[in-house]
């Protein structure tokens, strides 16, 4: 029963995370967000291309997908399929739901498995799983962004600090491992940004934009 429950949680979490919020908001305004700016479907590109209200909406919606997968979907499936599950099993239901939501956002089936980088969705997952660790990495993000004005660099720095923040907040070894995996996935999804940072062609908030040719059309975060 546990295996069936985990599979159902993964399917539901993926389905929720796969909703391409940024793409849908762009389409509602007659714009394919993948064809403007960096080509990303995430909140940063929506902010740049569609404005602050749309960007805030996408940011909150993408975060909500992660939070709902952990705090609502996983407990409901667990209660239905495995009502006698212990605390460790319930934790794994939440983990499976959260990771599936991030994978759904990053590799959405609705856009030929080319999704986002998962930062906002991961933040929603972390809000439900490790809220104190999230506060620490949010502080890291703010400091790095304030110093550099690079959203991507701030996101990478925050992701790299996640396992340590999880450990510092006395979370279980399981959660430390899971957040380490989330870090690896986030850094992998930012590989094009890392290349542009090294070349000095990454877009800086408040600075002059780099030529569109420097963007990687396959990275649609």
matplotlib code that plots the C-alpha trace (Angstrom):
import matplotlib.pyplot as plt

x = [0.0, 2.8, 4.3, 0.9, 0.5, 3.9, 3.2, -0.1, 1.5, 4.2, 1.6, -0.5, 2.5, 3.9, 0.5, 0.2, 3.8, 3.6, 1.0, 3.1, 1.8, 4.2, 3.3, -0.4, -0.2, 1.7, -0.8, -3.7, -2.0, -1.3, 2.4, 4.4, 6.7, 9.2, 9.8, 10.6, 13.5, 15.4, 12.7, 12.1, 8.5, 9.4, 8.7, 11.9, 11.3, 7.6, 8.6, 10.8, 8.4, 4.9, 5.4, 5.3, 1.7, 2.1, 5.5, 4.2, 1.3, 3.5, 6.0, 3.2, 1.4, 4.6, 5.4, 1.8, 2.2, 5.1, 3.4, 0.1, 1.9, 3.5, 1.0, -2.3, -1.9, 0.6, -1.3, -4.6, -3.2, -1.5, -4.7, -6.7, -4.2, -2.2, -4.3, -2.1, 1.2, 3.7, 5.5, 8.5, 6.2, 4.1, 7.4, 8.2, 4.8, 5.5, 9.0, 7.7, 4.9, 7.4, 10.0, 7.4, 6.1, 9.5, 10.2, 6.8, 7.7, 11.2, 10.1, 6.5, 4.8, 2.7, 5.7, 7.6, 9.3, 11.0, 10.0, 11.5, 14.4, 12.1, 13.2, 9.8, 8.3, 11.1, 10.6, 7.0, 8.1, 10.6, 8.0, 6.1, 9.1, 11.8, 10.5, 13.4, 16.0, 14.1, 14.4, 18.2, 18.6, 16.2, 18.6, 21.4, 19.4, 18.7, 22.3, 23.8, 21.2, 21.7, 25.4, 25.4, 21.9, 22.0, 18.8, 20.5, 23.6, 21.4, 19.4, 22.5, 24.0, 20.8, 20.5, 24.1, 23.4, 20.3, 21.8, 23.8, 20.7, 18.8, 21.5, 21.7, 18.0, 18.2, 16.2, 16.4, 19.2, 16.6, 15.7, 19.3, 19.8, 16.6, 17.6, 21.0, 19.4, 17.2, 20.4, 22.0, 18.9, 18.7, 22.4, 21.9, 19.0, 21.1, 24.0, 23.3, 23.2, 26.5, 28.1, 26.8, 28.0, 31.5, 31.4, 30.0, 26.9, 24.3, 21.4, 21.6, 18.5, 18.7, 21.5, 21.8, 20.4, 22.7, 21.9, 19.1, 21.5, 23.2, 20.1, 19.7, 16.2, 16.2, 16.3, 12.7, 12.6]
y = [0.0, 2.4, 2.0, 2.6, 5.7, 7.1, 6.5, 8.3, 11.1, 11.5, 11.5, 14.2, 16.2, 16.2, 17.1, 20.1, 21.2, 20.8, 23.6, 26.2, 29.3, 31.8, 30.4, 30.6, 34.1, 35.2, 33.5, 35.3, 38.5, 37.3, 36.7, 33.5, 34.1, 31.6, 33.9, 37.1, 38.0, 35.0, 32.6, 31.5, 30.8, 31.7, 34.8, 36.7, 36.7, 37.4, 40.4, 41.7, 41.0, 41.4, 43.7, 43.6, 42.4, 39.5, 38.6, 38.6, 36.5, 33.9, 33.9, 33.3, 30.7, 28.7, 28.8, 27.7, 24.6, 23.4, 24.2, 22.5, 19.4, 19.0, 20.4, 19.3, 16.7, 14.4, 14.3, 13.7, 10.8, 9.4, 9.6, 7.9, 5.1, 4.6, 5.9, 4.1, 5.5, 6.5, 9.9, 8.7, 7.4, 10.6, 12.6, 10.6, 11.2, 15.0, 14.6, 12.6, 15.2, 18.1, 16.6, 15.6, 19.1, 20.6, 18.0, 18.8, 22.5, 21.8, 19.2, 20.0, 17.6, 20.5, 22.2, 19.1, 18.6, 22.0, 23.8, 26.2, 26.2, 25.5, 28.2, 29.5, 26.0, 24.8, 27.7, 26.6, 23.0, 24.3, 26.5, 23.3, 21.0, 23.2, 26.7, 27.8, 26.7, 28.6, 31.8, 31.3, 30.8, 33.7, 35.9, 34.6, 35.3, 38.9, 39.7, 38.2, 40.0, 43.3, 43.1, 41.8, 42.5, 39.1, 37.0, 33.9, 34.2, 34.9, 31.8, 29.7, 30.9, 30.3, 26.8, 26.0, 27.1, 25.0, 21.7, 23.6, 25.6, 22.4, 21.0, 24.1, 24.0, 20.5, 18.8, 15.0, 13.4, 12.5, 16.1, 17.1, 14.5, 15.6, 19.3, 18.3, 16.7, 19.8, 21.9, 19.7, 20.0, 23.8, 24.2, 21.9, 24.0, 27.1, 25.8, 28.3, 31.1, 30.0, 30.0, 33.6, 34.7, 33.4, 35.2, 38.4, 38.3, 37.5, 40.0, 42.1, 43.7, 47.4, 47.1, 46.9, 43.7, 41.3, 40.5, 37.9, 35.5, 34.8, 33.1, 29.4, 28.6, 25.2, 26.7, 28.0, 28.6]
z = [0.0, 0.8, -2.7, -4.3, -2.1, -3.0, -6.7, -6.5, -4.6, -7.2, -10.0, -8.3, -7.3, -10.8, -12.3, -10.0, -10.5, -14.3, -14.7, -16.7, -14.9, -16.6, -20.1, -19.4, -18.0, -21.2, -23.4, -21.7, -22.8, -26.3, -25.7, -25.9, -22.9, -24.4, -27.4, -25.4, -23.0, -21.9, -23.0, -19.4, -18.2, -14.6, -12.6, -13.4, -17.2, -16.6, -14.5, -17.3, -20.2, -18.7, -15.7, -12.0, -11.4, -13.7, -12.3, -8.7, -9.7, -11.4, -8.5, -5.9, -8.1, -8.8, -5.0, -4.2, -6.4, -4.3, -1.0, -2.0, -3.1, 0.3, 2.7, 1.0, -1.7, 0.1, 3.5, 1.7, -0.3, 2.8, 4.8, 2.0, 1.0, 4.2, 7.2, 9.8, 8.4, 11.0, 11.2, 9.1, 6.3, 6.4, 6.0, 2.9, 1.5, 1.8, 0.3, -2.6, -3.2, -3.0, -5.3, -7.8, -8.0, -8.6, -11.3, -12.8, -13.0, -14.4, -16.9, -17.7, -20.0, -21.4, -23.0, -24.3, -20.9, -21.1, -18.0, -15.5, -13.0, -10.1, -7.7, -6.8, -6.7, -4.5, -2.2, -1.8, -1.0, 1.5, 3.2, 4.0, 4.7, 6.3, 6.9, 9.1, 6.5, 3.9, 6.0, 6.1, 2.3, 1.7, 3.6, 1.4, -1.7, -0.6, 0.3, -2.9, -5.0, -3.3, -3.9, -7.5, -8.9, -10.5, -9.9, -11.2, -9.0, -5.9, -6.7, -7.1, -3.9, -2.0, -3.4, -2.5, 1.1, 1.4, 2.8, 5.4, 6.4, 6.7, 9.0, 11.1, 11.7, 13.1, 10.5, 9.9, 7.9, 5.3, 4.8, 4.6, 1.8, 0.0, 0.1, -1.2, -4.2, -4.7, -4.7, -7.4, -9.5, -9.1, -10.1, -13.1, -14.3, -14.0, -16.1, -18.9, -16.4, -15.0, -18.4, -19.0, -15.6, -16.5, -19.8, -18.3, -20.5, -17.8, -17.5, -14.4, -12.9, -13.4, -15.9, -19.7, -21.2, -23.1, -26.7, -27.0, -28.8, -25.5, -24.2, -24.2, -25.8, -24.1, -20.6, -20.1, -16.4]

ax = plt.figure().add_subplot(projection="3d")
ax.plot(x, y, z, "-o")
ax.set_aspect("equal")
plt.show()
